[in-house]
């Protein structure tokens, strides 16, 4: 079954980072949804069912990894793919992401090639 429209949920509390990512993602044939808090991200993920979530690591209310864990708890096997985006590199960060089911970690600023690869993978949902 092919989805007619792929949706990408971008979650970032920094307005400039959010808008830069939005502009980059809008170059592709996807619908863009945005959230500035973890709580809003979980709500939108459950309601809108995006194909991909681009999650900022440090949100004002909930850690990005915890946001994805809540999305998975609510959606189970229907949870979207996720990529964690961070400006910091902590030693155990990648391990924590992998344990939560997030298989991609990107560093700010996100490169157009990395984003293109992610969106290509997300659009392969069938």
C-alpha positions, 0 to 999 in steps of 0.5 A: 500500500503506497501512501499518497503524501509523505509527512515530515514532522520537524521538532525544534524549539529554536525558530531559526533552526526550525525554519532552515530545516523547513526550507530544506525539507520543502524542496521535496514532495512532502508535507511539512508539520512543525512543533516547538515542544516535545509535548506538541510533537507527540500530539502531532505525531499521533494525530498526523502520522508522519513518515519521518520525524526530525527531532531536536535533542534539547527541547524545553520540556522533554528530551528528544529521545524521550519524545520518540519513546512516547511516540513509540509507546502511543503508535507501536509498530506504526511509529515513524522513522526518526532522526535525532538532530543535535548541536552537541556530542555527548559520549553516550548519545548515539547509544541512547538514540539506538536504544530508543529506536532512533537509527540516525543522528545528525549534527547541526547544521544538517547537510543537504545530502544527509537530509536528501538521504533521509527523505529518500528512505522515508519516501520508500514507504510502501 
